[in-house]
Amino acid sequence: MLPQEIIRRKRDGAVLTATEITAFVEGLSQESISEGQVAAFAMAVFFRGMTPEEIVALTLAMRDSGEVLSWAGIGQPIADKHSTGGVGDNVSLMLAPIVAACGLAVPMISGRGLGHTGGTLDKLQSIPGYDVMPDAATFRRVVDEVGCAIIGQTGDLAPADKRLYAIRDVTATVESIPLITASILSKKLAAGLESLVLDVKVGNGAFMAKAEDAEALARSLVTVANGAGVRTSALLTDMNEPLADAAGNAVEVQNAVDFLRGAKTGTRLEEVTLALGAEMLVNAGIVADLQTGLTRCRDVLASGKAAEVFGRMVHALGGPVDFMDNADRYLQKAAIEIPVLAKADGYLASADTRGLGLCVVALGGGRQRPTDAIDHRVGLTGLIPLGTAVSRGDLIATVHANDRDSGERAAQMVAASYGIADDRPELAPVIGKRIN
């Protein structure tokens, strides 16, 4: 089956068969198809789109291009969550141990920071000794014994996606919803999941800034994942301000520890985390309805079971045995703290969330080039939620930096990222639509 014929058919708007798609992905994996042909295919899909059936076929072919994990012998339902990324989004750090404490097995394969958004793996590497790339036997043992393990993607999972994504990145075809869907889900399905919950961010700090684009992506992901045999639902969540009151690596880990110890009740972060937890429990069949799921999640938080699971996971993957009790001692601190003060009286009315994420990157907490090293110590804390009344000179955030110049520049960036108005703003709900 000639790759150029497959490209021609898609270019002309034809619906490709599963056989054609599988053949193209096999050529992609084996590198018998040139980069030019892969780029032409990606551009044809970008302009012509794909039917749900085509996207399912593409996703499954990419999943099967490498290893597909098996969890046979583990008694708990196998579940996971995926977020499209945001600023101050450390939900995975709390969510995995919460639902594990409720009876799920969570083999969570996460990524590094991308652009202005933070990466779960970068955050976890703030913890001394934590191994984000354990061998397969260790990964399985930790999931079996603890209930969850958060690690990085190995090269054996969906290798076809790695090559396709690299070519999409340089051919202006990253935004294609069929290709985004197949990229995300091929890796999740290769992890051997039985159920999945998607957190699709929308707003000025998300990759999908428009609600209609985020909803289209969410519907595509849910349709294709269910079509591939994984029970899946999605929540559209607001990213017009940072989700947590911290942004960075070590500072977000500390934030997660505080959350698991009950210090972040009544926050947007709590609302999103518990809502996703309830979705996971329903999708996995642990509970019959979302309200029961919320109650179960709250119970394991209040009892300390979720915090215990997180501590056990950290130690099982090489971190300190007493991390939960002494996180403040183990997490490195930046040399300088610089306050950010409100410039006027009024209400915090808007935030340039993407700008706040880029502020963390500029401090060294993210990557401007793929080869850049991460400074886990830097970041922002004490971020005040929108709608808060402030007076001129009130503290609205703190910058953690390792030199005075970069810290002062960051403080100016943070101050400029917030708008202050005379009237209290009407804010969007943190959780928008639910798609199942």
Steps between C-alpha positions, in 0.01 A plus 500: 500500500676813374520781758456762228164345407385520860611864510322572170174348623504705818604812307191453281270460801453124499433302818798271558450138598647355818727289278637807324557686825672201661727459197597867512578487873708185453704683236529796735632277779739307279619823331424355156293815442692823449464811715354678196228237470422519872480880476270475196274256685485728804414801283230303315344404834533859621291630212267205432448373854409145598184318595478357855554153352819616326631657820430178692694304238790749511507495880500120520768466232722747683432325831601169347822642353674416830448328830151484649512455877305221665380514858375142525500383860440844652162487668405868479351677196772666289429871457669828418443869433647730236516879503564714195721721719488828684669724757497389863340172392644251750181293514671172409710511817189489718254322275700179452535426874140606571345254254757232587386531861145444368595172331631582152835400351652805330801451269535870417743571218566874497707752307736791546426868470393624158514869415343704779347197676666305778583130478412240762836323459693824553305557820564149631871534433502769769478208744848360580545148366163473323547284188274616218629228264497172697528163328181319405518260796525786750217688332272198522600422859429856619159510329415160650622570853427873540214552255660769285828595337569820306784454252619611155433347159744236385614483138311172458155657535344625172831572320311589181356800680848626588602517134168640381496768770855613417398551137172670592697739722697635203223492238234715673261208545506472881151652536319226305238352735514149343879494539489644853241237594704211361819632660352528849297181493756271335729550799217465754366184337851353486503530880232229516221714643144385558361849567616859455398853600610801297551849640479729198610852592350810344604863539795733459737259676393195298606374159132525404408859585151484342221298662379362167848369412542339841158338475575367151823343627327355807222345290754351260703352784195355676353357180824338388602365841160337550515372143833339587344321799608729787214650700572873490347833597632857499465822697561842351677702772591867520858614447450877501705510820746257661323200648712473816631798698853394400678456166840335467644162589598462866241760599225297332615181670480680834157625396394140432627385839305781666190399300525137609532619858173692469634853463338588165132445568250724326733583210462468123776240519296288739187527285678380185697224675199351674279528190757309295532244779124442503503458120777241527312300763179500294675407175682214675178369653614555860194718574166544328478880487710815520371611839604172658835535328551848644419371848750213467773740385432740786506213750846372399633855512357569843619167643858550379489188279575698183799670663625161615476359147695796358775452758523129426518566124782753547701257712431201270643701208817599686398806700533555876294273723392798712430741215143581602613591850804699391431629150606849598843365597549294184378749238771749407424870539587790274750750637277808474133576563356817348149623582263609223270780613168622366536821301153636579187457710226281358439140404734261323302481177719318247821303468733441207539135594729416212719795602522365855612163363763669285616689809584163662683397183701825503603431860642165386205285608420397142680443172563752226686226306454121532854463639454757779541383860217572741551702817252328730530766772350799322137594452205697630301452819212672676319574172177674599184376323308726264210683662699581813475857633843660538643833610803666347811340653331170595698183437355316197786253435859413594778434250760236588822567309870424524631843412370849563486615136290211371280520808430870452420448131267215590326710765435769240363234259269361766368844596437582134315168453214602729225749423333688786149641457264708712221241483508135598530296179261227392715188481443188295436182698814295546324193357306553179351226291515128574527280193437127512 
